[in-house]
Amino acid sequence: MSGFELDQRLARDSDLIVSLGLCQLRIMNDSRWPWLMLVPERPGMSEIFDLEPLDQSQLSVEVNMVGAALKAVTQAEKINIGALGNIVRQLHIHLIARSAGDQNWPGPVWGFGRSEPYDDHQRQLFVRKILEALSS
């Protein structure tokens, strides 16, 4: 859609996997947790309710689809889904696979420790599994 630009901080901290119907599906570059992000490709959005009703519906479909794929790939106990935006105002939704025993379980992932970037092979393997789960 015309006018959409990805916030520089989101671009710095994540990599594009694929563009879905509404959102960019991105992987956060922190291997401590299987962590995906959806960014609606609509300019000027900071809240879910800012989206047009049809886009809100499409966002719900995409969150559910990606959340189910993430859970299938990781076998996580819980998929945390959140649209906080306290620092980066551009509307984006985090989907994070969590399980007992992961770093900082059951606490939040934000502000905990230092990011551990994926190595190329590890990232490619995870992305491939997510894409396979989305296509099945």
C-alpha positions in Angstrom: 0.0 0.0 0.0 1.3 3.4 -0.9 3.0 5.4 1.9 3.9 2.4 4.1 7.4 2.6 5.5 8.8 0.1 8.1 10.1 1.8 11.2 13.9 1.7 11.2 14.1 0.1 14.6 11.8 -2.8 13.4 13.9 -3.1 10.3 17.1 -3.2 12.4 15.9 -5.8 14.8 14.1 -8.2 12.5 14.3 -9.8 9.0 11.4 -10.2 6.5 10.2 -13.7 6.0 7.2 -13.1 3.7 4.5 -10.6 3.0 1.1 -12.0 3.8 -2.2 -10.4 2.8 -2.0 -7.5 5.2 1.2 -7.9 7.1 4.9 -8.4 6.8 5.9 -11.5 8.7 9.2 -10.9 10.3 11.6 -12.9 12.5 13.1 -11.1 15.4 16.9 -11.5 15.5 17.1 -12.9 19.0 17.6 -16.7 19.2 16.7 -17.0 22.9 13.0 -17.3 21.9 11.2 -18.3 18.8 9.9 -14.8 18.1 8.0 -13.6 15.1 6.4 -10.2 14.4 3.5 -9.1 12.1 3.6 -5.5 10.8 0.5 -4.4 8.9 1.5 -2.7 5.7 -0.6 0.4 6.3 0.8 3.9 6.8 0.3 5.8 10.0 -1.1 3.0 12.1 -0.3 2.7 15.8 -3.3 0.9 17.3 -5.3 -2.1 16.1 -8.5 0.0 16.2 -6.8 2.5 13.8 -7.2 -0.1 11.0 -10.2 -0.3 8.8 -12.7 -3.0 9.9 -11.7 -5.4 7.1 -8.1 -4.9 7.9 -8.8 -5.7 11.6 -10.4 -8.9 10.5 -7.5 -9.8 8.2 -5.1 -9.0 11.1 -7.0 -11.5 13.3 -6.7 -14.2 10.6 -3.0 -13.6 10.1 -2.3 -13.5 13.9 -4.2 -16.8 14.3 -2.5 -18.4 11.3 1.0 -17.4 12.4 0.4 -18.2 16.1 -0.8 -21.7 15.2 2.2 -22.3 12.9 4.6 -21.1 15.6 3.1 -23.4 18.1 3.2 -26.4 15.7 6.9 -25.7 14.9 8.0 -25.1 18.5 5.6 -27.3 20.5 5.7 -24.4 23.0 3.5 -24.3 26.1 2.3 -20.8 25.3 2.3 -18.3 22.5 2.6 -14.8 23.8 0.9 -12.3 21.5 1.2 -8.6 22.1 1.0 -5.2 20.5 2.7 -2.9 23.0 4.2 -0.1 21.0 5.5 1.9 23.9 8.8 2.5 22.2 8.1 1.8 18.5 4.7 3.4 17.8 4.2 1.8 14.4 1.6 -1.0 14.8 3.3 -4.3 15.1 2.3 -7.6 16.8 4.8 -9.8 18.6 4.3 -13.6 18.7 6.7 -15.3 21.0 6.8 -19.1 21.8 7.4 -19.7 25.5 8.0 -22.8 27.5 8.9 -23.6 31.1 12.7 -23.5 31.4 13.3 -20.9 28.6 15.3 -17.8 29.5 13.4 -15.8 32.1 10.3 -18.1 32.2 7.7 -17.1 33.2 8.8 -13.5 33.1 8.6 -11.2 30.1 11.1 -11.2 27.3 11.4 -7.4 27.1 14.4 -5.9 29.0 15.8 -9.3 29.9 19.5 -9.9 29.2 21.1 -9.3 25.9 19.9 -10.3 22.5 21.6 -13.4 21.0 21.4 -13.1 17.2 20.7 -16.2 15.1 23.5 -17.7 13.0 22.5 -18.0 9.4 21.9 -21.7 9.4 19.7 -21.6 12.6 17.6 -18.7 11.2 17.2 -20.4 7.8 16.1 -23.6 9.4 13.5 -21.9 11.7 12.2 -19.8 8.8 11.8 -22.8 6.6 9.8 -24.7 9.2 7.5 -21.7 9.8 6.9 -21.4 6.0 6.2 -25.1 5.8 3.7 -24.9 8.7 2.0 -21.9 7.1 1.6 -23.7 3.8 0.0 -26.8 5.3 
